[in-house]
């Protein structure tokens, strides 16, 4: 892919993995992408959307993990009292 950013390099091992992610996200068969230049251009034009989504999940991951770990005891407590 022509466009590569800093966080994409951390997530994907190589450009093929990155392309696989875009194809899965857009529900596009890679064969279609290779045969249809307009479809390829669409993915290139819109890949920043997916990059931003990935970046958001990366940034929020540690916070979500912390929140979950803080409330897991509450969840266990509720399960015990319901029995």
C-alpha positions as a Markdown table, in Angstrom:
| # | Residue | x | y | z |
|---|---|---|---|---|
| 1 | Unk | 0.0 | 0.0 | 0.0 |
| 2 | Unk | 1.2 | 3.5 | -0.8 |
| 3 | Unk | 0.3 | 5.0 | 2.6 |
| 4 | Unk | 1.9 | 3.8 | 5.8 |
| 5 | Unk | 1.9 | 5.4 | 9.2 |
| 6 | Unk | 3.7 | 4.9 | 12.5 |
| 7 | Unk | 1.1 | 2.7 | 14.3 |
| 8 | Unk | 0.4 | 0.5 | 11.3 |
| 9 | Unk | 4.0 | -0.6 | 11.4 |
| 10 | Unk | 3.6 | -1.7 | 15.0 |
| 11 | Unk | 0.4 | -3.7 | 14.3 |
| 12 | Unk | 1.1 | -5.4 | 11.0 |
| 13 | Unk | 4.1 | -7.5 | 10.4 |
| 14 | Unk | 4.2 | -6.6 | 6.7 |
| 15 | Unk | 2.2 | -4.9 | 4.0 |
| 16 | Unk | 0.5 | -8.2 | 3.1 |
| 17 | Unk | -1.0 | -8.4 | 6.6 |
| 18 | Unk | -2.1 | -4.8 | 6.4 |
| 19 | Unk | -3.7 | -5.4 | 3.0 |
| 20 | Unk | -5.5 | -8.5 | 4.4 |
| 21 | Unk | -6.9 | -6.4 | 7.3 |
| 22 | Unk | -8.2 | -3.8 | 4.8 |
| 23 | Unk | -9.8 | -6.5 | 2.6 |
| 24 | Unk | -11.5 | -8.1 | 5.6 |
| 25 | Unk | -12.7 | -4.7 | 6.9 |
| 26 | Unk | -14.1 | -3.6 | 3.5 |
| 27 | Unk | -15.3 | -7.2 | 2.7 |
| 28 | Unk | -13.3 | -7.2 | -0.5 |
| 29 | Unk | -11.6 | -10.3 | -2.0 |
| 30 | Unk | -8.0 | -9.6 | -2.8 |
| 31 | Unk | -8.4 | -10.9 | -6.3 |
| 32 | Unk | -11.1 | -8.2 | -6.9 |
| 33 | Unk | -8.7 | -5.6 | -5.6 |
| 34 | Unk | -6.0 | -6.7 | -8.0 |
| 35 | Unk | -8.3 | -6.8 | -11.0 |
| 36 | Unk | -10.3 | -3.6 | -10.3 |
| 37 | Unk | -8.1 | -0.4 | -10.1 |
| 38 | Unk | -11.1 | 1.7 | -9.0 |
| 39 | Unk | -11.7 | -0.6 | -6.0 |
| 40 | Unk | -8.0 | -0.4 | -5.1 |
| 41 | Unk | -8.2 | 3.4 | -5.3 |
| 42 | Unk | -11.2 | 3.3 | -3.0 |
| 43 | Unk | -9.3 | 1.3 | -0.4 |
| 44 | Unk | -6.3 | 3.7 | -0.7 |
| 45 | Unk | -8.6 | 6.7 | -0.4 |
| 46 | Unk | -10.4 | 5.4 | 2.7 |
| 47 | Unk | -7.7 | 3.4 | 4.5 |
| 48 | Unk | -7.1 | 6.4 | 6.9 |
| 49 | Unk | -10.6 | 5.6 | 8.4 |
| 50 | Unk | -9.5 | 2.1 | 9.3 |
| 51 | Unk | -6.1 | 3.4 | 10.4 |
| 52 | Unk | -7.8 | 5.9 | 12.8 |
| 53 | Unk | -10.1 | 3.1 | 14.1 |
| 54 | Unk | -7.1 | 0.9 | 14.8 |
| 55 | Unk | -5.2 | 3.7 | 16.4 |
| 56 | Unk | -8.2 | 4.4 | 18.7 |
| 57 | Unk | -8.4 | 0.8 | 19.8 |
| 58 | Unk | -4.7 | 0.8 | 20.5 |
| 59 | Unk | -4.9 | 4.0 | 22.6 |
| 60 | Unk | -7.9 | 2.8 | 24.5 |
| 61 | Unk | -6.7 | -0.8 | 25.1 |
| 62 | Unk | -4.7 | -0.1 | 28.2 |
| 63 | Unk | -7.5 | 2.0 | 29.7 |
| 64 | Unk | -10.1 | -0.7 | 29.0 |
| 65 | Unk | -7.9 | -3.3 | 30.5 |
| 66 | Unk | -7.4 | -1.2 | 33.7 |
| 67 | Unk | -11.2 | -0.6 | 34.0 |
| 68 | Unk | -11.9 | -4.3 | 33.5 |
| 69 | Unk | -9.4 | -5.3 | 36.1 |
| 70 | Unk | -10.8 | -2.8 | 38.6 |
| 71 | Unk | -14.3 | -4.1 | 38.2 |
| 72 | Unk | -13.7 | -7.8 | 37.9 |
| 73 | Unk | -14.1 | -8.2 | 41.7 |
| 74 | Unk | -17.5 | -6.5 | 41.6 |
| 75 | Unk | -18.6 | -8.8 | 38.8 |
| 76 | Unk | -17.5 | -11.9 | 40.8 |
| 77 | Unk | -19.2 | -10.6 | 43.9 |
| 78 | Unk | -22.5 | -10.2 | 42.0 |
| 79 | Unk | -22.2 | -13.7 | 40.6 |
| 80 | Unk | -21.7 | -15.1 | 44.1 |
| 81 | Unk | -24.7 | -13.2 | 45.6 |
| 82 | Unk | -27.0 | -14.3 | 42.8 |
| 83 | Unk | -26.5 | -18.1 | 43.5 |
